Amino acid sequence: MNIKEQLKILCNGVEEIVPEAEFRKKLEKSASTGKPLKIKCGIDPTKPDVHIGHLVPYRKMRQFQDFGHIGVVIIGDYTASIGDPTGKSEERPHLTPEQAGKNAEKYLEQLYKVLDPKKTKVHFNGEWFSKFSFKDVLGLASKVTFAQIMAHETFRTRYEKGEPLSMHELMYPLLQGYDSVEIDADVELGATEQKFNILMGRELQRAFGKEPQVAMLFPILTGIDGINKMSKSLGNYIGLQDTPDDIFGKVMSIPDSAIMNFVVYGTSAGQDFAEKAKEHLESGKNPRDLKLELAEIIVKELSSKDDALRARENFLNTFSRKQGPAEDLIETISLKHGKYWIVKLLVESGCVKSNGEARRLIEQGGFSIGDEKINDVNAEINVPDDTDGKLLKIGKKKFARIVIGK
């Protein structure tokens, strides 16, 4: 494939390339010399769970790998002990090396759902930072000015508000940037909110006499609420460890306004599918049909074709054809015989995590016993009399039957 065709694919879905002219030159040089580019993307293993929002740059890394380039994943075990302040109004909790190591192992298992392991190199930045002397730290700090660091919007805002701003946080962009110096990165991938740190990598490479990397920046994937950034804390995420049925159902729940965001950034389907999806929506066709196709693609990419087909069939049976869910989708919850306040039943059965969540679910019409929707948060039911033989529906995708425990 020629450079022009590669550029079309590699630039698709990218918000910004800095600088774009250098990117083309790097591709041309790689093609003429036969030397693959090193494509960097780093993670601080603060949590072991990955959602599809995390995969946006790694899907692009896989495209580079398919063109013969090397993906380099930097595990920030050392920088995780500091905590990336990007976009945060306060310090993030620090991790022990053991916590970082365990999280990184789980993280990589999930990333390989997208990446080609044979064309992926993994480095922990503790490999070099653990060897740094205090003199090395001062030498690194001497490469940038205080004015450059305070150009970071988060730092500047916190400073102007008089909020605490620790010296070790100011060092974070330098540490992330120095990773690029160590591995001789050609391109670094990241979210638009990481622009400052990635461009710092360019500055440090130049300061150390190396060819500066190109920054390739991506928008944030919207959550399934269609409003906020995908986040576990907001509960609007699609996790890689979710079941195929949960993934399918979550995709089907996204608002029509978020479909194109998921098409472009939530899959590896490519530009042809994006153009087809755009035409589908602009022609006035039913968005639901497009979401069915999108959900199938996402489940197939994260699991398998068989799981995708099965999840689609289960969804249609449950929500479209008004049939009951497949038996293996129905949970069994054990309760003692007696009268239960409906909120307490939902919490004690494990269907929800808190009284507040139970109340919201009921008030929004999201809980049914058989064909009867329960809207009264003060309602009481007898177990098993009121529930005997009936299916409990919790939210849009969860089903359960009560059994009497000892």
C-alpha angles and dihedrals in degrees: 000000000000124000094257092056092045091051091052091055098039094047094048111111093010118131097200141355117202108228104001096189091058091051092059091047091053091052092048092048091049091051093049096045099035089230112134121230120246109236112198130201123164135203134192103216095223092142132020096223124091126199126192091260088068090055097063096095093035092057086056090047088055090055089054089049091052087057090054101264128131123250114214116197114196113204106205097213089145097042090045086069086064102037125227108263093195109137092352125124093205142024119290121229116268123238130222117234089251093054092046092049095051093046092048092053092053091043093054092049088059096042090058088068083077108020128073104242091205091059097040127096120193125204130178108214089221084078089079107016094056087063095051117118122208087257089057090052092052090047091054092047090052091064093073137040129236088243090058092052093047089055084077103106095218093051093045093049094049091047093050091049091051092242120151113277115180124209092235089059090055088057094056098088089050092053094048090046093049090058086069090053092053097050098034092236117201097190130015120202124207149128120288088253088063094058095107094052094045093049088050085062089058091051094049094046089053091047090053092050097255133128107269120243126241118243116226111190131194135196120248117266110243118237123246088266087069092228115067134048111275106268138160090219090059093045091230097115140110108221124208088227093053116112118261089250092052092048092049093048093048092052090050089053096059116110117253090248090065098049097096092047089057093043093055102034105020099057142038091227092118139214097311091060091044091054091046091050093049091051090048092055096042092050091060096245119152108284089209091070090054092048090053089056092044093050091050091051093050094048091047091052094047098038124359144300091256092052090049093053092045093049091050092051092047091050093049092046092050104039107019108033094037092234122139119264121267111276093245089060093059116093123212117225124191121219135162120250113269149076117312134192101234093235091051091048092055092049099042092047090055093241091125133013103232145018089249092055090047092051092050091048092052095043090051092052094250100132127074137169107208106316093334117100113213112218101159113091089198094055120125127204134191118238118245099358097066093036104037110136093351129123120235116217116201114188119322102310111023125091131178145173124209121231123187113250128204 
